Amino acid sequence: MLNTLAPRQRLELSPYQMFTRAEWAKLRADTPMTLDEEDLAKLAGVIERVSAEEVVDIYLPMSRLLNLYVHAAQALHGDTSNFLGRRNGKAPFIIGMAGSVAVGKSTTARVLRALLARWPDHPRVDLVPTDGFLLPNAELEARGIMHRKGFPESFDQSALLKFLADVKAGLPNVKAPVYSHFDYDIRRGEHIVVDRPDILIVEGLNVLQPATLPKDGEAIPFVSDFFDFSIYIHADAKITEAWYVTRFLALRETAFRHPAAYFHRYASLSDEEARTTALSIWRRINLKNLEENILPTRQRAALILDKGADHSIEQVWLRKL
């Protein structure tokens, strides 16, 4: 059925409240700036450096909001435990962060982690990229889906679900596998150890992807079932394409130069050849994944960060309570 609602009416019926950058910045209130220029330099990505202004306008209000959510979740958990007559420990607050390749998820997650860890009541904040739950290259090759790396079927969903269930249950020393962008594969024997954090940020392409619903009504958990809050980072596909190409060209001059790097073969390409190669990879794989699997999950997020061409966040969409 065609959507015949007027734009204003669609906005009124939306489950989100939209904030301009200036409106969102006012919600910082008296939240202190706890990152200096040296901190921001360490948190920068390959092509993206978050400015102090961006932290003040966008990230400080976001950390203030999340701090309120963490306190509320902890209070609810305590009240529920008392109701059930249990003496459960504090349940970790889990934040899911989704978005396209090259949209800036990793940088956003690092900055948010640094800010949240500086709040006095939840100093233990861990970050786990879901890249580590990709199937090893050998398995992808055996299944004939190496060309669909990053698509939902290329992840070990069972392992990711078990990891999240164990963390949410408060188990100690839960291990997550490590992915190497240098090797373009899982690092065997290496792990990120998550030991009962106050907050866990889980960052990845498809973390808001729903599972296929069963016909018999049996429960099939979604990854997002374990999230207490979720964030989607959005930019126009053409903008993200430009960022992907820029990042590819930057890596060609740095990481790809190493003879042992998986993508070393691209280091000797001319500028034009590298640009053509990057565009081909983006359009054949990453854009297709974005359109088919990632973008459709945007409306499942509690918070949407809408970015402009200069990487700054221009609008914030917060799901109404």
Protein Blocks (a to p, Z undefined) as FASTA:
>chain_A
ZZfbdfklmmmmpcbdcddfklmmmmnmmaccfbdfklmmmmpcfklccdfklmmmmmmm
mmmmmmmmmmmmmmmmmmmmmmnopacdddddddddeddehilmmmmmmmmmmmmmmpmk
lmbccdddfklmpccfklmmmnopmmmgoiaklpcfklmmmmmmmmmnopahiacddddf
klopacehiacddehifbdcdddfklmpccdddfklpacddfklmpcbdcdddddfklmm
mmmmmmmmmmmmmmmmpmklmklmmmmpcfklmmmmmmmmmmmmmmmmmmmmmmmmmmmp
fbdcdddfkopafbdcdddZZ
